[in-house]
């Protein structure tokens, strides 16, 4: 993957509005965002999806 493509992917991510939703069965405890983050009372995770 070239540098220009990486910059374009980052620009698109920066333009997205992050939306948080409760995880079914864990409402009020954990949420997941459309950008791949998971937050909760005791953890914060980031999952990356590699696009080809």
PyMOL Python script that loads the backbone (N, CA, C, O; Angstrom):
from pymol import cmd

cmd.read_pdbstr("""\
ATOM      1  N   UNK A   1       0.861  -1.168   0.000  1.00  0.00           N
ATOM      2  CA  UNK A   1       0.000   0.000   0.000  1.00  0.00           C
ATOM      3  C   UNK A   1       0.910   1.235   0.000  1.00  0.00           C
ATOM      4  O   UNK A   1       1.856   1.322   0.783  1.00  0.00           O
ATOM      5  N   UNK A   2       0.610   2.178  -0.883  1.00  0.00           N
ATOM      6  CA  UNK A   2       1.467   3.355  -0.960  1.00  0.00           C
ATOM      7  C   UNK A   2       1.026   4.438   0.026  1.00  0.00           C
ATOM      8  O   UNK A   2      -0.070   4.382   0.585  1.00  0.00           O
ATOM      9  N   UNK A   3       1.890   5.409   0.222  1.00  0.00           N
ATOM     10  CA  UNK A   3       1.657   6.469   1.194  1.00  0.00           C
ATOM     11  C   UNK A   3       0.430   7.318   0.855  1.00  0.00           C
ATOM     12  O   UNK A   3      -0.313   7.716   1.752  1.00  0.00           O
ATOM     13  N   UNK A   4       0.216   7.595  -0.427  1.00  0.00           N
ATOM     14  CA  UNK A   4      -0.943   8.398  -0.838  1.00  0.00           C
ATOM     15  C   UNK A   4      -2.247   7.697  -0.465  1.00  0.00           C
ATOM     16  O   UNK A   4      -3.196   8.342  -0.019  1.00  0.00           O
ATOM     17  N   UNK A   5      -2.293   6.386  -0.647  1.00  0.00           N
ATOM     18  CA  UNK A   5      -3.504   5.641  -0.296  1.00  0.00           C
ATOM     19  C   UNK A   5      -3.732   5.665   1.211  1.00  0.00           C
ATOM     20  O   UNK A   5      -4.874   5.772   1.657  1.00  0.00           O
ATOM     21  N   UNK A   6      -2.669   5.568   1.999  1.00  0.00           N
ATOM     22  CA  UNK A   6      -2.799   5.632   3.449  1.00  0.00           C
ATOM     23  C   UNK A   6      -3.339   6.988   3.898  1.00  0.00           C
ATOM     24  O   UNK A   6      -4.212   7.055   4.763  1.00  0.00           O
ATOM     25  N   UNK A   7      -2.821   8.071   3.310  1.00  0.00           N
ATOM     26  CA  UNK A   7      -3.311   9.408   3.642  1.00  0.00           C
ATOM     27  C   UNK A   7      -4.780   9.570   3.267  1.00  0.00           C
ATOM     28  O   UNK A   7      -5.543  10.187   4.011  1.00  0.00           O
ATOM     29  N   UNK A   8      -5.179   9.030   2.138  1.00  0.00           N
ATOM     30  CA  UNK A   8      -6.577   9.110   1.707  1.00  0.00           C
ATOM     31  C   UNK A   8      -7.487   8.343   2.664  1.00  0.00           C
ATOM     32  O   UNK A   8      -8.570   8.819   3.004  1.00  0.00           O
ATOM     33  N   UNK A   9      -7.057   7.165   3.096  1.00  0.00           N
ATOM     34  CA  UNK A   9      -7.841   6.382   4.045  1.00  0.00           C
ATOM     35  C   UNK A   9      -7.974   7.133   5.368  1.00  0.00           C
ATOM     36  O   UNK A   9      -9.052   7.151   5.961  1.00  0.00           O
ATOM     37  N   UNK A  10      -6.885   7.755   5.839  1.00  0.00           N
ATOM     38  CA  UNK A  10      -6.929   8.509   7.090  1.00  0.00           C
ATOM     39  C   UNK A  10      -7.850   9.718   6.959  1.00  0.00           C
ATOM     40  O   UNK A  10      -8.588  10.031   7.893  1.00  0.00           O
ATOM     41  N   UNK A  11      -7.819  10.402   5.819  1.00  0.00           N
ATOM     42  CA  UNK A  11      -8.679  11.558   5.595  1.00  0.00           C
ATOM     43  C   UNK A  11     -10.154  11.156   5.664  1.00  0.00           C
ATOM     44  O   UNK A  11     -10.970  11.862   6.256  1.00  0.00           O
ATOM     45  N   UNK A  12     -10.485  10.021   5.056  1.00  0.00           N
ATOM     46  CA  UNK A  12     -11.866   9.541   5.090  1.00  0.00           C
ATOM     47  C   UNK A  12     -12.306   9.200   6.508  1.00  0.00           C
ATOM     48  O   UNK A  12     -13.438   9.491   6.895  1.00  0.00           O
ATOM     49  N   UNK A  13     -11.417   8.584   7.282  1.00  0.00           N
ATOM     50  CA  UNK A  13     -11.744   8.272   8.673  1.00  0.00           C
ATOM     51  C   UNK A  13     -11.946   9.544   9.485  1.00  0.00           C
ATOM     52  O   UNK A  13     -12.849   9.615  10.318  1.00  0.00           O
ATOM     53  N   UNK A  14     -11.103  10.552   9.242  1.00  0.00           N
ATOM     54  CA  UNK A  14     -11.215  11.816   9.973  1.00  0.00           C
ATOM     55  C   UNK A  14     -12.525  12.524   9.681  1.00  0.00           C
ATOM     56  O   UNK A  14     -13.034  13.249  10.536  1.00  0.00           O
ATOM     57  N   UNK A  15     -13.079  12.330   8.497  1.00  0.00           N
ATOM     58  CA  UNK A  15     -14.326  12.992   8.109  1.00  0.00           C
ATOM     59  C   UNK A  15     -15.560  12.294   8.685  1.00  0.00           C
ATOM     60  O   UNK A  15     -16.635  12.891   8.738  1.00  0.00           O
ATOM     61  N   UNK A  16     -15.421  11.058   9.110  1.00  0.00           N
ATOM     62  CA  UNK A  16     -16.558  10.311   9.631  1.00  0.00           C
ATOM     63  C   UNK A  16     -16.918  10.779  11.034  1.00  0.00           C
ATOM     64  O   UNK A  16     -16.043  11.074  11.848  1.00  0.00           O
ATOM     65  N   UNK A  17     -18.203  10.842  11.301  1.00  0.00           N
ATOM     66  CA  UNK A  17     -18.670  11.131  12.642  1.00  0.00           C
ATOM     67  C   UNK A  17     -18.739   9.814  13.403  1.00  0.00           C
ATOM     68  O   UNK A  17     -19.303   8.835  12.915  1.00  0.00           O
ATOM     69  N   UNK A  18     -18.166   9.798  14.593  1.00  0.00           N
ATOM     70  CA  UNK A  18     -18.185   8.571  15.385  1.00  0.00           C
ATOM     71  C   UNK A  18     -19.559   8.410  16.035  1.00  0.00           C
ATOM     72  O   UNK A  18     -20.068   9.334  16.671  1.00  0.00           O
ATOM     73  N   UNK A  19     -20.144   7.241  15.870  1.00  0.00           N
ATOM     74  CA  UNK A  19     -21.463   6.926  16.418  1.00  0.00           C
ATOM     75  C   UNK A  19     -21.302   5.760  17.389  1.00  0.00           C
ATOM     76  O   UNK A  19     -20.733   4.725  17.040  1.00  0.00           O
ATOM     77  N   UNK A  20     -21.807   5.937  18.607  1.00  0.00           N
ATOM     78  CA  UNK A  20     -21.706   4.915  19.649  1.00  0.00           C
ATOM     79  C   UNK A  20     -23.049   4.236  19.855  1.00  0.00           C
ATOM     80  O   UNK A  20     -24.090   4.893  19.873  1.00  0.00           O
ATOM     81  N   UNK A  21     -23.022   2.905  20.012  1.00  0.00           N
ATOM     82  CA  UNK A  21     -24.249   2.136  20.288  1.00  0.00           C
ATOM     83  C   UNK A  21     -23.965   1.121  21.383  1.00  0.00           C
ATOM     84  O   UNK A  21     -22.860   0.590  21.495  1.00  0.00           O
ATOM     85  N   UNK A  22     -24.998   0.863  22.193  1.00  0.00           N
ATOM     86  CA  UNK A  22     -24.884  -0.168  23.223  1.00  0.00           C
ATOM     87  C   UNK A  22     -24.733  -1.537  22.577  1.00  0.00           C
ATOM     88  O   UNK A  22     -25.287  -1.798  21.509  1.00  0.00           O
ATOM     89  N   UNK A  23     -23.977  -2.405  23.236  1.00  0.00           N
ATOM     90  CA  UNK A  23     -23.841  -3.782  22.778  1.00  0.00           C
ATOM     91  C   UNK A  23     -24.996  -4.583  23.382  1.00  0.00           C
ATOM     92  O   UNK A  23     -25.165  -4.591  24.601  1.00  0.00           O
ATOM     93  N   UNK A  24     -25.801  -5.263  22.536  1.00  0.00           N
ATOM     94  CA  UNK A  24     -26.943  -6.026  23.051  1.00  0.00           C
ATOM     95  C   UNK A  24     -26.520  -7.003  24.152  1.00  0.00           C
ATOM     96  O   UNK A  24     -25.542  -7.738  24.013  1.00  0.00           O
ATOM     97  N   UNK A  25     -27.268  -6.990  25.226  1.00  0.00           N
ATOM     98  CA  UNK A  25     -26.964  -7.842  26.367  1.00  0.00           C
ATOM     99  C   UNK A  25     -26.043  -7.172  27.374  1.00  0.00           C
ATOM    100  O   UNK A  25     -25.899  -7.645  28.501  1.00  0.00           O
ATOM    101  N   UNK A  26     -25.416  -6.062  26.966  1.00  0.00           N
ATOM    102  CA  UNK A  26     -24.499  -5.333  27.839  1.00  0.00           C
ATOM    103  C   UNK A  26     -24.843  -3.844  27.880  1.00  0.00           C
ATOM    104  O   UNK A  26     -23.970  -3.002  28.090  1.00  0.00           O
ATOM    105  N   UNK A  27     -26.132  -3.527  27.676  1.00  0.00           N
ATOM    106  CA  UNK A  27     -26.580  -2.147  27.658  1.00  0.00           C
ATOM    107  C   UNK A  27     -26.165  -1.445  28.949  1.00  0.00           C
ATOM    108  O   UNK A  27     -26.329  -1.983  30.044  1.00  0.00           O
ATOM    109  N   UNK A  28     -25.627  -0.244  28.801  1.00  0.00           N
ATOM    110  CA  UNK A  28     -25.187   0.524  29.958  1.00  0.00           C
ATOM    111  C   UNK A  28     -23.815   0.134  30.484  1.00  0.00           C
ATOM    112  O   UNK A  28     -23.262   0.813  31.349  1.00  0.00           O
ATOM    113  N   UNK A  29     -23.260  -0.964  29.962  1.00  0.00           N
ATOM    114  CA  UNK A  29     -21.937  -1.418  30.392  1.00  0.00           C
ATOM    115  C   UNK A  29     -20.884  -1.222  29.307  1.00  0.00           C
ATOM    116  O   UNK A  29     -19.788  -0.734  29.583  1.00  0.00           O
ATOM    117  N   UNK A  30     -21.216  -1.606  28.062  1.00  0.00           N
ATOM    118  CA  UNK A  30     -20.270  -1.534  26.959  1.00  0.00           C
ATOM    119  C   UNK A  30     -20.936  -0.926  25.737  1.00  0.00           C
ATOM    120  O   UNK A  30     -22.126  -1.125  25.496  1.00  0.00           O
ATOM    121  N   UNK A  31     -20.137  -0.171  24.957  1.00  0.00           N
ATOM    122  CA  UNK A  31     -20.602   0.387  23.702  1.00  0.00           C
ATOM    123  C   UNK A  31     -19.537   0.156  22.635  1.00  0.00           C
ATOM    124  O   UNK A  31     -18.349   0.029  22.932  1.00  0.00           O
ATOM    125  N   UNK A  32     -19.998   0.105  21.383  1.00  0.00           N
ATOM    126  CA  UNK A  32     -19.104  -0.039  20.239  1.00  0.00           C
ATOM    127  C   UNK A  32     -19.374   1.123  19.289  1.00  0.00           C
ATOM    128  O   UNK A  32     -20.511   1.576  19.155  1.00  0.00           O
ATOM    129  N   UNK A  33     -18.307   1.605  18.623  1.00  0.00           N
ATOM    130  CA  UNK A  33     -18.477   2.708  17.680  1.00  0.00           C
ATOM    131  C   UNK A  33     -18.335   2.214  16.251  1.00  0.00           C
ATOM    132  O   UNK A  33     -17.791   1.137  16.006  1.00  0.00           O
ATOM    133  N   UNK A  34     -18.826   3.006  15.315  1.00  0.00           N
ATOM    134  CA  UNK A  34     -18.704   2.659  13.908  1.00  0.00           C
ATOM    135  C   UNK A  34     -17.261   2.764  13.416  1.00  0.00           C
ATOM    136  O   UNK A  34     -16.968   2.357  12.291  1.00  0.00           O
ATOM    137  N   UNK A  35     -16.359   3.299  14.230  1.00  0.00           N
ATOM    138  CA  UNK A  35     -14.941   3.391  13.856  1.00  0.00           C
ATOM    139  C   UNK A  35     -14.107   2.272  14.474  1.00  0.00           C
ATOM    140  O   UNK A  35     -12.884   2.253  14.331  1.00  0.00           O
ATOM    141  N   UNK A  36     -14.771   1.339  15.162  1.00  0.00           N
ATOM    142  CA  UNK A  36     -14.071   0.163  15.654  1.00  0.00           C
ATOM    143  C   UNK A  36     -13.622   0.213  17.096  1.00  0.00           C
ATOM    144  O   UNK A  36     -12.834  -0.635  17.515  1.00  0.00           O
ATOM    145  N   UNK A  37     -14.091   1.174  17.871  1.00  0.00           N
ATOM    146  CA  UNK A  37     -13.720   1.260  19.273  1.00  0.00           C
ATOM    147  C   UNK A  37     -14.774   0.593  20.145  1.00  0.00           C
ATOM    148  O   UNK A  37     -15.966   0.618  19.838  1.00  0.00           O
ATOM    149  N   UNK A  38     -14.310  -0.003  21.235  1.00  0.00           N
ATOM    150  CA  UNK A  38     -15.202  -0.586  22.234  1.00  0.00           C
ATOM    151  C   UNK A  38     -14.845   0.064  23.562  1.00  0.00           C
ATOM    152  O   UNK A  38     -13.680   0.084  23.957  1.00  0.00           O
ATOM    153  N   UNK A  39     -15.859   0.599  24.254  1.00  0.00           N
ATOM    154  CA  UNK A  39     -15.606   1.197  25.557  1.00  0.00           C
ATOM    155  C   UNK A  39     -16.532   0.570  26.580  1.00  0.00           C
ATOM    156  O   UNK A  39     -17.627   0.108  26.259  1.00  0.00           O
ATOM    157  N   UNK A  40     -16.071   0.568  27.803  1.00  0.00           N
ATOM    158  CA  UNK A  40     -16.873   0.041  28.889  1.00  0.00           C
ATOM    159  C   UNK A  40     -16.332   0.532  30.208  1.00  0.00           C
ATOM    160  O   UNK A  40     -15.395   1.329  30.254  1.00  0.00           O
ATOM    161  N   UNK A  41     -16.931   0.053  31.280  1.00  0.00           N
ATOM    162  CA  UNK A  41     -16.517   0.480  32.599  1.00  0.00           C
ATOM    163  C   UNK A  41     -15.054   0.148  32.879  1.00  0.00           C
ATOM    164  O   UNK A  41     -14.374   0.886  33.592  1.00  0.00           O
ATOM    165  N   UNK A  42     -14.575  -0.950  32.324  1.00  0.00           N
ATOM    166  CA  UNK A  42     -13.223  -1.396  32.660  1.00  0.00           C
ATOM    167  C   UNK A  42     -12.293  -1.550  31.473  1.00  0.00           C
ATOM    168  O   UNK A  42     -11.160  -2.000  31.644  1.00  0.00           O
ATOM    169  N   UNK A  43     -12.736  -1.189  30.266  1.00  0.00           N
ATOM    170  CA  UNK A  43     -11.852  -1.386  29.128  1.00  0.00           C
ATOM    171  C   UNK A  43     -12.132  -0.401  28.014  1.00  0.00           C
ATOM    172  O   UNK A  43     -13.235   0.126  27.872  1.00  0.00           O
ATOM    173  N   UNK A  44     -11.095  -0.171  27.231  1.00  0.00           N
ATOM    174  CA  UNK A  44     -11.210   0.571  25.981  1.00  0.00           C
ATOM    175  C   UNK A  44     -10.352  -0.170  24.966  1.00  0.00           C
ATOM    176  O   UNK A  44      -9.158  -0.363  25.196  1.00  0.00           O
ATOM    177  N   UNK A  45     -10.940  -0.590  23.845  1.00  0.00           N
ATOM    178  CA  UNK A  45     -10.233  -1.343  22.814  1.00  0.00           C
ATOM    179  C   UNK A  45     -10.399  -0.665  21.464  1.00  0.00           C
ATOM    180  O   UNK A  45     -11.382   0.037  21.228  1.00  0.00           O
ATOM    181  N   UNK A  46      -9.439  -0.879  20.586  1.00  0.00           N
ATOM    182  CA  UNK A  46      -9.526  -0.404  19.214  1.00  0.00           C
ATOM    183  C   UNK A  46      -9.253  -1.584  18.295  1.00  0.00           C
ATOM    184  O   UNK A  46      -8.189  -2.200  18.355  1.00  0.00           O
ATOM    185  N   UNK A  47     -10.218  -1.889  17.449  1.00  0.00           N
ATOM    186  CA  UNK A  47     -10.051  -2.954  16.465  1.00  0.00           C
ATOM    187  C   UNK A  47      -9.871  -2.316  15.103  1.00  0.00           C
ATOM    188  O   UNK A  47     -10.646  -1.444  14.712  1.00  0.00           O
ATOM    189  N   UNK A  48      -8.850  -2.748  14.381  1.00  0.00           N
ATOM    190  CA  UNK A  48      -8.587  -2.207  13.054  1.00  0.00           C
ATOM    191  C   UNK A  48      -9.018  -3.218  12.001  1.00  0.00           C
ATOM    192  O   UNK A  48      -8.796  -4.420  12.149  1.00  0.00           O
ATOM    193  N   UNK A  49      -9.627  -2.724  10.953  1.00  0.00           N
ATOM    194  CA  UNK A  49     -10.017  -3.546   9.820  1.00  0.00           C
ATOM    195  C   UNK A  49      -9.141  -3.152   8.657  1.00  0.00           C
ATOM    196  O   UNK A  49      -9.144  -1.996   8.236  1.00  0.00           O
ATOM    197  N   UNK A  50      -8.391  -4.103   8.134  1.00  0.00           N
ATOM    198  CA  UNK A  50      -7.507  -3.806   7.011  1.00  0.00           C
ATOM    199  C   UNK A  50      -8.300  -3.973   5.715  1.00  0.00           C
ATOM    200  O   UNK A  50      -8.843  -5.040   5.429  1.00  0.00           O
ATOM    201  N   UNK A  51      -8.350  -2.897   4.948  1.00  0.00           N
ATOM    202  CA  UNK A  51      -9.042  -2.907   3.657  1.00  0.00           C
ATOM    203  C   UNK A  51      -8.025  -3.073   2.547  1.00  0.00           C
ATOM    204  O   UNK A  51      -6.985  -2.415   2.547  1.00  0.00           O
ATOM    205  N   UNK A  52      -8.319  -3.942   1.612  1.00  0.00           N
ATOM    206  CA  UNK A  52      -7.386  -4.155   0.484  1.00  0.00           C
ATOM    207  C   UNK A  52      -7.837  -3.369  -0.705  1.00  0.00           C
ATOM    208  O   UNK A  52      -7.193  -3.410  -1.753  1.00  0.00           O
TER     209      UNK A  52
END
""", "prot")
cmd.dss("prot")
cmd.show_as("cartoon", "prot")
cmd.util.cbc("prot")
cmd.orient("prot")
